Amino acid sequence: MTILLTTALGIGLYLIASTKIIAEDGVTFIQYAKGMTVNATETMIRQDQHPGYPALIVVGYKLISIFVNGATTSTWIYAGQGMTLLFRVFSIIVFYFLADYFLKDRRKAFIAALIVLFLPDPAHFGSDCLSDWPHLFFLLLSFSFLVKAAKNNRIILFCFSGITSGIGYLIRPECAQVIPIGAAWLAFQFFYPKRSLSIPKIFTGVVLMLAGFAIFAGPYMHLKGALLPKKHIGTFTSITDHHTNKKTSKPTTASPKLDRYWKALGKLCDNTARTFMYFFLPAVVIGLAVWLKKNSICNSDKFLITAALLLNFAILFWLYNKHHYMSIRHTMPMLIITALFIPIGFEKIMVWLSGKRFQKELLFKNTVIITLMGLAICSVRLFRPIHWDKGLYIEAANWIKENTAAGEEISSFDSRIAFYADRKCSLNGSYQVIKLKSSDISKIDNAVKTFSSSTCKYKLVIKKHHESNAKLL
């Protein structure tokens, strides 16, 4: 555990120190957090994002302010990055104990946790101003309570699972998935002849889980008028704009076509392969298959893992078909769960390749060797600065900050430029920031300032607004 925590902190602090620029969503979260310090209720009504992570940023900002005087952009950024890293460390602790529970071997659990620490994309998300790891902490913790509740027939743990799921819901709505997974297990117990829970305890478990979830998630749902307000799902009151009082129209899309399902599957496979750096992908698939084969579907562990994977699979397909996107961040809950079984996959692959049965100690040593090879491959991308290819954004922001008045507004293709310049981003700003391919730079006339770099395949141009209609990259 000491090695894992030290490694997590070391990697996280290095990535924070070397960050070129935070994610664009990070700007949204920080602006949300700033709004919460003025009027939390109004901000929550106006914003689409859930309030949990911005609230954590506010807490981080207050803690940093004890030691640093003055509210600066850097203070808010470090508050967001620091809180994200803190919950990544917490998540690794929960992941380690989950792996120990499922694999029945602490050494294998250590290897699985170490691999998760070195995966580049999850590591970068864990040092950025993003809500993924705070959400994953509560998701893993809630799932852990659910697993223990189902395994040991501890009704009170269903309540704890609901509570932690409700807290996680305030960070990201995906954390609510633990509730239907738990409800599915309890429903299965109701119809299964060899049930391990009595019917009164089944109903008690459902009530406690829902009540625990509703305590934290309920007030926000009531405020927003929907079960999942960000996607306008389960709306039970009219959602209106806080300032104009006009009803917000629900997004409408055409019915999904068959080819979109194939595209969704292809996107999921691509995200999975890239997250596991291709190297760990065979071990993930084989390890999960071997573990599932060893257990009956009536086993609570297999039932819950299978239900979690199927539900995430359905969510991702729905997301892609309805909203036409699926990033690695969306696939992380599913991928973190499957990463539990990488050590089993490595062992099975070695047995197949050798054609003989290894002694347990030799098998573990070989697993360590293969793991170290994978970590070396991951390190090439892992220690690359976060958003390393966005360095010109900071140069443009610094120029704007030094050469424009504090009250001026900036038009930009990316809100981060105005954010780092401490200027308001507007469609009709005094200055316009344009991103072009290097070959298209001749299309811009009378540029105020141009930024380029030999490491970037684009150039940034700053000019007075409306002087050119050049297409953005």
LINRA-V363852 format. One record per run of one state. SS is the DSSP state (H for helix, E for strand, - for the rest). FROM is the first residue (numbers start at 1). LEN is the number of residues. If there is no record, write none. Layout:
# LINRA-V363852
ss=<SS | SS>
from=<FROM | FROM>
len=<LEN | LEN>
This chain:
# LINRA-V363852
ss=<- | H | - | H | - | H | - | H | - | H | - | H | - | H | - | H | - | H | - | H | - | H | - | E | H | - | E | - | E | - | E | - | H | - | H | - | H | - | H | - | H | - | H | - | E | - | H | - | E | - | E | H | - | E | - | E | ->
from=<1 | 2 | 19 | 24 | 39 | 40 | 47 | 51 | 68 | 73 | 104 | 106 | 119 | 120 | 126 | 132 | 153 | 155 | 170 | 173 | 192 | 199 | 225 | 226 | 229 | 232 | 233 | 236 | 240 | 241 | 247 | 248 | 258 | 276 | 281 | 295 | 300 | 324 | 328 | 355 | 360 | 383 | 388 | 404 | 409 | 413 | 415 | 421 | 424 | 426 | 431 | 438 | 444 | 449 | 452 | 458 | 465>
len=<1 | 17 | 5 | 15 | 1 | 7 | 4 | 17 | 5 | 31 | 2 | 13 | 1 | 6 | 6 | 21 | 2 | 15 | 3 | 19 | 7 | 26 | 1 | 3 | 3 | 1 | 3 | 4 | 1 | 6 | 1 | 10 | 18 | 5 | 14 | 5 | 24 | 4 | 27 | 5 | 23 | 5 | 16 | 5 | 4 | 2 | 6 | 3 | 2 | 5 | 7 | 6 | 5 | 3 | 6 | 7 | 9>
